[in-house]
Amino acid sequence: MDNEERAMLEDLIWLNAVIATELIQITENTSQILRKQAPPATCLAEHRSLRETALAIAEKYRQNTALGPHLQGHQ
């Protein structure tokens, strides 16, 4: 694998992690709207863990981006 292919794969991995974290947030927001209350605590804890995993994957290939601070702002 040459450097260009490696860079492309790193970009795709990072972008997929961003998409995953945003989908998790959309799921939480939709659940809250439909339930007219916060999602169950177990779901929030599991989603937090999934976001942390996605962030760790993203930061493995691209450190110090806006993704970490952005995810900390999610409620």
N, C-alpha and C positions, 0 to 999 in steps of 0.2 A: 504494500500500500504506500503510495507516495504522500508527500506532505499536503498536497491539495485535497486528496481524498480524505485524509485524516482530519483536516480542518473542517471539511464539509460535514463529516460525521459528528464531530464535536459540536458544530453549529446546530445540527438537527437534534442531537440529544438535548442540548440546552433548550432549544425552542419547544421540544416536546414536553420538557419539564415545566416550562412556563404555561403551556396549554393545559397540562394536567392540573396545575395548581388553580388556574382560573376556572376550569370546569368544576373542581371541588367547591369553589366559592359560589359559582352559579347554582349548584345543587343545593347548597345551604340556603342561599337567598330564596330560591324557589320553594323550598320546603317551608321556610318561615312565612312566606306569603300565603301559601296554601293552607297551612295549619293555623295561621294567625297567632303564632307563638314561636318561640325559638325551637330549633330542632332538638331532639332528645340529646341529653348530655353524652350518652355513649357514642352517638353519631359525631358530635362535635370533637370528642376525644380521638376517635378513629380518623376523622378528617385531618385533625392537627398532625397526627402521626404520618398520614399519607403526604401531607404538604412538606413536612420535615424531610421525609425520604426523597421526595422529588427535588427539594432544594439541595440536599446533599449530592444527588446525582448531577444536578445542574452546576453546582459549584466545583465539582470534580473536574469539569472541563472549562469552566469560565468563572473565575473568582471575582469578587468585589463588583457585582452588578447591582442594579436597582431591585432585583428579584427578592433578595433577603429582606431589605427594609420594607418593600411593598407587602410581602407576606405578613410581616409583623403588624402591619396596619389593618389586616383583615380581622374581622371580629366573628 
